[in-house]
Amino acid sequence: MVNNMELDKIGQLILSKDLETALMDVKMGIEVEMHRVFKNGKLSNHGFPEELGEQEKNRRIKNDFFNMQSEIITPTAANAAEAIRDLTALNYSLRSALKEDEVLWPLSLPPILPENLNTLEISHVSPEKEKYYHEWLSKHDIRRALPTGVHVNLSFDSALINSLYAYVRNDYTDKSAIRNALFEKVTHGFIKYSWLLTYLFGATPISEQNFYVGSVPDYPVRSLRGSREYGLFSDFRGNYSSIHDYEKAILVAIDSEEIQSESEFHGPIRLKSLKGLKGMAQNGVDYMELRMLDLDPTSSIGIRSSTVRFIRLLVMYFVMNEDDWQESDQLKAEKMNEKVALEPAQSMTGYQNEAINMMNNLQNFVKSIGLSVNMQRTLNELNQRVINPSITLSAQLCNEIEDNSLIKYAISRAEMYQNGALQDQRRVYKKSLDGQDVTDDELQEILFDQDWQHIEYPKNIR
């Protein structure tokens, strides 16, 4: 059992002052990218869906780098359940607006690309962003912009920060300082255990035939996208040791023209301040962005509820337990993640003992804190993946490979999810009904405040 002696000062305070609920309800926003494709598995050349209005003005459903690369951006939700609900509502709105011959590609690596990559249309964006895109393309292979995924944005409720600060104000200069301390702990935890997330949720075992140029593993792996060698990671690695080090490293890289801007730093985590990068250490981090998750093709919205639940648990665990980060941990974590990402998908990970130990720690933590039955069930389900690698996402996808391709599987899933959305009777957003300039309050009323249910198939991964 986890006891107070194993929690650090913040963890013991949270437990003794009954602040677990405030911490558990971490604020969350989710961003999901999916390619619009034709039902034959080729990238769509249709424009932005008309019923979604002008993509530059739509704040919740946009194009990402490419015109066929849809991105859903949920508003910040008070808790994980609301974030999943909002994501489902926006996902169904997007699906309802697609052309009849279009579906959403459920995998992070794209389908077969056109022979002439110059036919891939860059998204219609502001002149400033278009300039950035073209400058980025002048230095990178266009293929590197094609992988999609899930980003989870996390922030702490002000009530939690206010309560903690009232008890520890002698240890911190202001509320921004304690908020930064919590973000540092959570950042360190997710970096150190990024390999575990790759093992549990990696879902890019292979690529289609003309995506990579040069050699690739000749066997299915856990996550090509999640590896540094084959994924969308910048050569610039950043520095996660502290908020100050994070800020300084990126500013130095921009000044030396190693990267163009903060946006070109493609690390597993980004830290964000509403007042901008410069001065972040003093002004405080407002939210963090987890960027390491592949699309989950077993969910119509690209991520399962249990995955979100697990992320929320990890936030609690990292906040309440001792942070023993050392400067060498970042490189060590990167090497561990690279090894796991490129292991054979159906093999036992080389870090199984470490995975079992972490899952045991989490199970003890859940029992000690008295978290919900749903959280315990999620942990038990994921623990089965640690014990039996054949039920991980990447291993299951191996069973669907035909002729070194996942196109048949992906289109089958895409059509199932598309049909499910079109048969749903709930009210979705449409420009023809709601107009272009819809506020979040109006979206809440006409769209989000419904009992949305996305599809997860199979229901349980085991």
N, C-alpha and C positions, 0 to 999 in steps of 0.2 A: 504493500500500500504506500502511496505517496503521503508523507506526513509533513507537518509544518517545517520541520528541520531541513527538508530537502527543497523547500521553496525559498526564494530569495526574499528580501525585505518587502519588495512590492507585492510578491505573491502572497506572503503571509498577511499583508495589510488587506489585500483584496478579499482573502478568505475570512479574516476576522471581522471585517466591516460589511460582509455580505454584499460585495460589489461584483460577484461572479456574473449576475444577470446583465449588468451594464456592460461588462467586458464581452460576454457571449454575443450580445446584440451589436456586434461590430458593424459599422456602416459599410455598405458594399455597393459597388457598381460593376457591371460586367460588360465587356466589349467582345463581340464575336464577329469574326470575319469568315465569310463563305463566298466561294465563286458561284456566279450564275452560269449554268451550263445547259447545253441542249441535251435532249434525252438520248442522243447517240454518244454522249460522253465528251463532246468537244466544247470548248469555251464559247459562251454566248457572245454574239456581237450586237445584241440589242442594246439600246440605250437605257438609261436609268428609268425604272418603272414609272409610267406616267401618273399613276394614282398616288405616288409618293411625292409628287410635286417636283420642284427644282432641288436637286441634291445639295447644292450649295446652301440652300435655306432650310433644309430639313436637318434638325439638330440630332435626331435620334436614329435615322437610317440614312446612311451615306454611301458613297463609293470610297474605297481606300485608294491605293496607288493606281489601280487599273479600273477602267470603266465597268468591267464585269465582276469586280471584287467588292462585294457588298459588305458593309460594316454596320452592325447594330450597336448602339451606345445607350445603355439604360441610364435613367436618372439615378442619382445616389439614393439608395434605399436604406430604410432604418434598420433592416436586418436581412439575413440571407434569403428567407422565404419570399420577401417582397421583391428582392432582386431577381429571383427565378421567375416569379409571376410576371414582372415587367418585361423580362427577356422573352418569355413565351408570347406575350401579347404583341411585342414588336416583331418577333419572328413570324408569327401568323399574319401580321399586317404585310410584311415583306412578301411572304409566299402568296398571299391573295392578290398581290399586285403584279406578279410575274406573268409573262406571256405564256400562252398555252403550251408552247414547246420548250419551256424552261423549267429547270428544277435547281435546287441548291446542292452543290457538291459537298458531301459530308466529311471529306478527308482533308487534312492539312496540306498535303502535297497535291499539286494540280493534276488534272487529267492530261491526256496527250496534247502537247502544244502544237500550234501551227508550225510548218517548216520555216516560214518567214516570221521571225519574232517581231519584226518591225510593224506587223499588222496588229499587234497588241496595243489597244488604244489606252493612252494615259487618261486618268480621271480628269474631268473638267473641274478645275479648282481655281482659286485665286491666283493672280499673276505671281505673287510672292511664293506661294506653295508650288506652282508650276516650275518656277525657276529652281527651287530646291530639288524637285524631282529630276529635272534635266541635269543639274549638277551632280546629283547622286548617280544617275545613270552613266555619266561620263567617267565615273571611277569604279563602277561595279557592273557585273553581268546582270542583265535584265531579269534573268531567272531568279535571282536572289530576292526579288520583290514579290514573287508569286506565292510562297508558302503563307498559309493562313493559320489562325489559332484563336485561343481564348485568353483574354487579359482580365484579371480580376483586380479591381481597385478597392483598397481597404482604408478605412479611416476610423478614428476613435470618437465616440460620442462625447460632446463637451461636458455632459453630466459626469462621466467617468473621470475625465481630466480634472474637473473642479473638485470632485470628492477626494481624489488622490492628493491633489495639491494642498488641500486643507490640512492633511495629516503630515505631509513631508515638505512643507514650504521652506524649512530650514536647510534642506538638502539641495534645493533647486532655485535658481535665480528667479524664474517665473514659470508660467504655465507652458510656454513654448518649450522650455528646457525639459520638463517632464514628458511632454508629448514626444519630443525628439528622442528621449531615452527609451520610450516604449517602441518607437519605430526602429531604433537601432537594434534592440533585442529581437524584434520580429524579423528584421532584414537579415540579421546574422543567422537566425534559425532557418529561414527559408533557403538561404545560400548554402548552408552546411548540409541541408537535407534535400537539396534540389535533385540529387540522384534518386532519392526514394520516390519523389513525385514522378520522375521519368520512368522508374520501374513500374509504378502502379498505373500511370495514366498515359504513358507513351503509346502512340497509335499511328506511327509512320514507319512500318517495317520495310517497305519498298517504295520506289518511285516508279512512275510510268516511264516508258522506254526512252523518251528524248528529253527528260528533264535535266539530268546531270550530264555535264561534259567531263570526260575522263573517267577514271576508275571509281567504282563504288563497291561496297561489300557485296560478295556474290552469294550472300545468304540474307534472309530477312532478319532485321535487327529490331530493337525496341523503339527507337525514335531517331530517324535520320534528321528530322527537323530540330530535335532537341540536342543534337551534337554540335560542337563548335566547328568541326571539320565540314559538315554538310548543311548546317542550319544557317539561319539569318542572325549571325552574331557579328558585331563589329570587331575589327582587329583591336581597337581600343577597348580595354577591359574595365576601366573605371576602378574605383577604390571604395569598397564597402565597409572599411574599418570604422568609420564614424560619419556623421552627417557632414562635419567640416571637411573630412578627407574626400567624401563623395563630391561635394560642391567644388572643392579646389581642383580635383583631378579633371573634371569636365571643363572647367573654365580654362585651365592650362592647355587642354587638348584643343579647345576652340581657338585660343590665342595662337597656338603653334600650327593651326590649320590641319591638325591630325583628323579632326572632324569638323563639319560645317557648323553644326549647332547641336544643342541638347538632343534634338530629335534623332540625330544620327548615331546616338549611343544606343546600340541594340544589345543591352545586357538582360539577364534573367529578371532583374528588378529595376524599376525606375522609381525614384523618389520625387515628389512633386510639391511645390509651394505655390499657392495662388499669387504670391508676390514675385514669383520668378526664381530662377536658379541662384542668381547672385544675391547673397544675403540669406540664403536658406537656413544656414546653421543658426543665425541669430533670429530670424523671423519665425522659424519653425516649419517643419514638414506638415503639410495638410493631408496628404494621402500617399500611399504606395501602390505601385502597379506591378502585380505578378504577371510575368510574360512567358512563362515556361510551359504552359499547357497546350498540348495538341488538341485539335477538335476530336471529340468523342463521337464516333459514328453510331454508337448505340443509343444516342439521344437526339431527338429532333431539333433541339436547340444548341447542340454542340457541347454540352456539359451536363452531367448527371447531378441531380439534387444531392446525392451522397458525396460527390466530389466537393461541392460547395460546403457541405456540412463538415467534411474532413479538413478543409482549409480553415474554417472557422475554429475548429478544435485546435489546430496547430497554432493559430494566433494566440489562443488562451494559454496553451502550454508554453510557448516561447516567452510570453509576457510574464508569466508567474514563476518560471524557473530561472535558475542562475544562468547568466550569459558568460561563458568562458572563452569568448572569441579571442583568437590570436591572429596576428598579422598574416601568418602563413596559411590560415584556414581558407582564404579565398582561392588560392591556387590549388590547395589540396581538394577543395570541393569541386573545382572545375575538372580536375583530373578524374575524380570519382564519377562525376556525372558523365564525362566522356566515355569512360569504360562501360558504364551501365547502358548508356544510349546505344552503343555499338555492339553490345553482347547479342548473341543469337536470341531471337525473340522467345523461343520456347525453352530456353536454358535456365537453370538456377543461377541467380546472380552471384557474382563473386563476393558480394557484401551481404549475403543472406543472414549471417550471424548479427551484423549490425542492424539489419532491417528487423529481425525478430526482437532484438533488444529494444529498439525504438518503439515497436508496436506494443511490447509488454509495458514499457514506461507509460505509453498513452492509455492503455487499458487500466493500469493502476491509477493514473491521474483522473480518468473519467469516473471511476468508482469512488475515489476520495472526494472529488468535488460534488458528486451526486448529479451528474448530467443525465439527460433524457435517455429513455429506452431507444429512441431513434438513433442517438449518437452511439450508443453501445452496439446497436445492430450494424451501423455503418462500419464501425471499427472491426467487428467480427468478420464482416464481408471482405473488407480490405486485407485483413490478416490472412484470409484464405488465399489471396493472391500471392502473399509473401511465401506461404507454405507450398503452394502449388502454382508454379509459373505458367502452366498451361491455360490458366483462366485469366491471365492478364489480358489487357486489350490487344496488345501487339501479337501475342500468341494466338488469340482467337482469330485475328485477321489473317494469320498465316493459313488457317484452314479455308479461307475464302479466296486464296490466290489461284487464278487460272491463267495459264500461259504467261506467267510472270507479270500479271496485271490484277488490279483490284477494281477495274472499271465495271465489270458485271455486278459485283457486290455493291459498289458505291451507287450506281444508278438504280438498282433495286431498292436500296434504302432510301435514296432521294425521292423516288416515286411514292414509296409508302408514306413518307413523312409529308410529301406534298398533298397526297390524296386525303390524309388525315386532317390537314389544315383546311382544305377546301370543303370538307364535309362538316367542319365545325360551325356551329350556328352563332357563336359569340360575335359581338360587334368589333370590327377592326377599323383602324384608321384608314380613311380614304380622302384624298384631296377634294374629290368631287362632292363629298358630303361635308367635310370639316374645314376646307380651306387650307391655305399654305401656312399661315402664321398661327399655329396652335401652341398655346402655352402649356407648360407642364401641368398646371392645375386643370386645364381643359382636358389634356390627355388622361389625367388621373380619372376624371369623371366619365369620359366617353370610352376609354380603352382599358386602363389598368384595373379599375375597380370591378373586376369580374373574376369568377372562379376559374382561372386559366389552368389547364392541365396539358402538359406536353407529353410526348410519347417517349418512353424508354423501352427499348426492345433488344435483348430480353429484359424483363423487369429486374431480375437479379443476376448479377455476374458471378456465377459459381459453378 
